[in-house]
């Protein structure tokens, strides 16, 4: 059997294992055996309908019905109950449905192709100008979600509000308020709210229609030399905020609200070890006021997280990533900064508080289920129109002559056998 399956065209390792061994992981478990078998069969239909890997209907029917594969148990049971013609038509409809579904969605040939949309959203987030303290929180929110989206391989991702708050390095209420603003602005789409134990909320990232990619300078950046609005000599380096760099430091205790804050983390994500940036350029890149930028930069300079030379600010060499790109934070330095700023341990306290809230919520769910089971009314016995003793339960012999002429096979619904010749009221009259 395995030799025959190995020769089938276009089977991935997971699909081959699903066809040979069945749903051993329980990923397609349904309400009952029939529902689970239908889900498993549809998953196989989608797998063999991918572009360049399509099966013919004959191969599809042979793999599930004519061969003793574990993935075709439901199809062979359908054939035994309904017959060959019905099973062949049903499996053909399922294969056609899978091909319509695959044809209506984008073609994904590799993981790199799957994250193209994530890269587009990341570029839009880095181009947009996030003004004020709420803008910095929203940028951290999208940055944390981009990490989850890259891990899941697409724009759709699942995350709870407490998990999101831990990734952002903020309070739960702050993350909830940011979700509301981003949904209103069009950056987030709520698919399904998480209800129950260990169930996060399903979200989809998207670029709002108002954010339009343009050639030239991005919003908040200096125009190119010679363009309208370009005043004087252009700066040698126009900084841009890197969300990848921001994600490495935004949840650390050193950048807590009482430490360097979200503004300090965003400024560090704009600095470069080779190309310096002045205060006006950093203010344009981050959307912060120049006095706020100056104040935050002074704190970063004091803690050794930034360097200044000739009025320009640089990222320290020991904090630069590979080949001088990105940000690679020094954990020992950040811990020392958090201790000096008095924010060390605040993140651990937040995580412990969230863990206690999760445990309390799960305990409440168990208590509610137990109370519901205790208060549930006993099921009523089925209605019985044919009294006991009318039919012998062993032989099926009719014992009461008054029920002669009635079909009592179903005690709840007795049927008169000779209903066509039974006299009616009009006939008797």
N, C-alpha and C positions, 0 to 999 in steps of 0.2 A: 504493500500500500504506500509506504513512504517513498519508494522508488518511483511510483506513478505520480505522486504529488510533486516530487522534485522536478518532474518534466513539464509541469503545467506552466504556462507563460505568465510572467509578471507578478509572481507571488512574493510578497515581502516575508521577512522572518516571522513577524507577528501574525500575519494572515495565515501562513502555513501552519503555525502552531495552533491557531484557532480552528482551522479546518481538521487537523489531525486529532487534537486533544480536547477540543471543545472549550467552553468558558470556564477554565480551571481557576481563574482569578475572580470570578463573580462580577465582572464589569458590566455584563448585560443581564443581570438578574432582574426579573420582573415580578409582577404580583403573583404569578403562578408559573407552572412549567410551560404552559402554552405561550404566555406573554414573553417569558425569557427566551424561548426558542425562536419566536418571531423576531425579537431584537437581535439575536445572534445571527439569524439568516440575513437580516437587512444590513448588518455590519459587514458580512461577507460580500453581499451584493455591491455595497459601496466600494469595497476594496478591489473587487474585480471589474469595476467600471471606470477606473482612473485612466486618464489619457495615455495611450501607448501600452496599456495593460488590459484592454478589454477582452473579456471572454465571449465566446459565442454562446447562444442559448443552449446548444447541445452540450458544450463543455460544462456549463452551469448545472444543467439537469443531471448529467452523469456524475459530477463530483458530489452532489448532495443526495441523489436518489439511488443511482445504480451502483455506487461504491459505498462500502461500509465505513464511512468517515464519521467521526464523533460530532463534527459540526453539522451533519445532515440528519440527525436523529429526528428533529422536528419535521423536516421535509418528508422523510420516509413514513413517519406517523400520519402525516396529512394524506399521503398516498394510500395508506392502508385504510383510512377512514372514509375518504372521499372518492377514491379511484384515480386512475392514471390521468384521465383527461382533466379533471379538476386540479390535480397537483401540478400538472404541466402548465396549465393556464395561470395558476396562482404564482408559481415561481417565475414565470415569464413576466407577469405584471410587476412583481417585486424588483426584478432586474431592470425593467424599463423605468420604474420609479427612481431607482438608484442612479441610473444614467441621466435622468432629467435633473436630479439634485446635483450631481457632479458637474453637469453642463452649465447650470445656473450659477455656480460658484467659480471663483478664480482658480486657475491651475497652479498648484504648488508642487514644484519639482524638487525642492530642497529646503533646508531650514533657512538659508540665506534669503531665499525668495519669500519665505513666510514672514520675515521681520522687516520687509521693505516698508510696510505701512507704519511700523514702529519707528523706523528711522525718519519717515516723513513727519510724524507727530513730534519727535524729538527736535527736529530742525525748526518746526513751527514754534515750539515752546522756547527755544533759545533765541529766536528772532523777535518774539513778542516782547513788549515792554511791560513789566510787572511793577506798578507804582505802589508806594505806600507799604505799610506793614502787612496788610491783608494780601497784597500782591506777592510779597515774598513767601507767605504761607502757602498760597495757591501754587506757586512755582515749586515749592518743596513737595506738595501733594502730587503734582504731575510727575516730578522726578522720581518719587518712590513708586508710582504706578508704572512708569516706564521700565524700571527694573523688573517688576513682576511680569510685565508684558513680554519683555525679552526672554524671561525664563519660561513662560508658557508658550512662546512661539507665535504670538499674534496680539492683536489689539484687545481682545477679550481676556479678562482676568477676573479672579475671584479673591476678595480680600474683605476682612471684617474691619470695622471702624477702629477697634482697639489695636489690631495688627498694623493698620495704616498709621495710627498715631505713634506707635513704637518706631516704625520706619522713618517717620518724619521728625521724631524727636519733639513732640508737642503733646498737649493734653487731648483727651478724647473729644471734649466739646469743641476745641479748636479745629480738629479734623472734620467734625460734623458740619461746622459752619463753612469750612472751605469746600466740602462736597456740595453744599447747597449753592454756593457762588459759582462753582465750575459747571454744575448742571444748568444753571440759568444762562451762563455765558456760552454753553454749547460744547464745552470740552469733554464732558462726561455724559454717557447714556446709561441709565439704570435699566438692566435687563430683568433681574429677579432679586428681590430682597431676601436675605438670608434669614430663615426661620428654623428654630430647633437647635439641636445639639450639633456642634462642630460644623456649622453650615455658614459660609461667608456669603456676602452679597456679590452678585455677578454684575460686572461693569464692562463697558466698551469705551475705549479712548477714541477720540475723533478730533479733527481740526474744524473749528467753527467756520462758517462761511465768511465771517467778517475778516478772518486772517487770510490774506491773499499774498502769495509769494511774488515778490517783485525783484527785478534785476537792479543791481546797484546797492546803495546803502540800505541796511535794514532799519526798521523803526527804532529810534533812539540812538542811532549811530550817526557820525559826522558824514555829510555828503562828500562825494569825491571832488577832487580839485577841478575847477572849471565848471562844475554844475551849479544850478540855481540854489542859493542858500549856503554855498561854501564860502566861509569868511576867512580871508587870510591864508596862511600856509597850512596845509593839512597836517594832522598829527602823523608821526612816523608809525605809530601802532594804535589801531582802534581795537580796544579790548572787547571780547565777547564772552558771555557767561557760558561755561561748560556744565551741562547737567550731570555728566558723568563725574566730574570733579566735585560738584555739589553733593552728590549722593554719598561720597566717601566721608564727609565731615558733618553733615547736617544733623545727624542723630546723636553725635557725641556730646558728652556732658560739658565739654569746653565751649560748645556753641548753644548751650541752653539759653533760655530767655534772660536769665540773670547773669549770664556770662557774655560772650561775644554776640550771641543772638543770631537770628537768621540773616541779618544784614552783614555781620562779619563773615559768615559762611559764604554768602553770595559774592562778597568782595574777594575772598580767597580764591573762589572758583573763576574769577576774572583775571587774576594776576598771572604773569608769565615770567619764567626765570631769566629770559634774555631780552625781551621787549618790554620796556617800562611804560607805565601809564600814569597820567596825571589825574588830579582830582576831577576836573570837568569831564574827562573821557570816561572815568569810572562811574560818574553820576549819570551820564548818558546811557551807559551800558546796563546799569542796574535799575534806573528809574528812581534812585534815591536823591534826596537833597544834598547839595555839596557840603553843607555843615555836618550832616549825618555821615557822609562818606569820610570827611576829615576826622571826625570824632572816632569812628570805628577803626580807621587806619591807625590812629595813634595807639589804640589799645592793642591792635595786632602787632605794631612795632614794639611795644613794650614787652609782649610775650614772645617775641622772636618768630612770629608767624608771617611777617612781611619785612621787607628791606626797602630803604629809601636812599636814592642817590640823585643829586641834582634836581630835586623836585619830582622825580619819577619813582614809582613804587614797583617793586619786583617780588616775585615769589622766591623764597630761599632755595638754594640749589638742593639741599638735602630733602626738601619736600616735593621736588619735581619728580614726575613719573619717568617711565622708560623713554629714552631719547629726548628727555626734556619736555615731554608732552603730558598734559594731565597733572593730577595732584595725587601724591602718594604720602598720606599723613604719617607722622611719626607718633606711634601710640604712647611712648613714654613721655614725649613732650606734651601731648594733649592731656595726658593724665596729670602732669605737673601743673599745666595751666588751669585745669579744672579745680585742682586742690587750692591753688592760689586765689581763684575767683570764688571759691566756696560753692561750686556746683557739682563736685564729685559725689557720686552716689544717687543723684536725682533721677537718672535714667533707670537705675536698678529699682528704686522705689516705685517708679511709674510702672515698670513691668510686673513687679510683685502685686501692685494694686490691681492691675488688669487681670492677673492670674487669679486673685481672690474673687474678682467680679465674675470671671468665667466659672469658677467652681461654685459660687453661689447661684448663678443662673442655671447650671446643670442640676444642682440639688433641687432647685425650685421646679424644674421640668420633671424630675423623678417624683417629687411629692405630688405634683398635679396629676401625673399619670396614675399614681397609686390611689389618690383620692377619687379620680374618675372611675377607676376599676371597682372601688368599694361602693360607690354610689350608683353604679350601673344597674338598672332594673333587670331581673331575670327574663330571659326570652320567653315569650308566650308559646304555649304548645300549639302546634298546627291545628287548624280547624278541621274537624272530622264529622262529615255528614253521615257516613255509614257507621252505625254503632258497632262496638265490638261484639262478637258472637254471631254476626250475620254470616261470615265466611270463615271456614276452617283455615287457620293460618298455615297448616302443614300441607293439606291436600288441595286447598282452594275450593272445596265443595261448598255450595250454597246451602246454609242451614235454615234460613228463614224464607218461607215461601212467599212472604209479602214482597220480597226484593227480586222475585223472578222476572226476568226480562230486562234487568239493569246490569250494566257493566260496572262492577265494583272494584276493578283493579286499582283505581285511585280512590281511596276512602274520602278524600277531600272533594272530589268532583265526580260523582257517579253519573253515568250517561245511559240514557235509554237506548237499547240496541236497535229496536225496530221503530225508530222515530219517524220513519216515512209513513208507516201504516197506523201510527198511533192516532186515535180519534181526537179531533179538535172540538172546540166548543161549537163552532158553526156546524160541523157535521152532525154532532149529537142533536142539535136543534132541528 
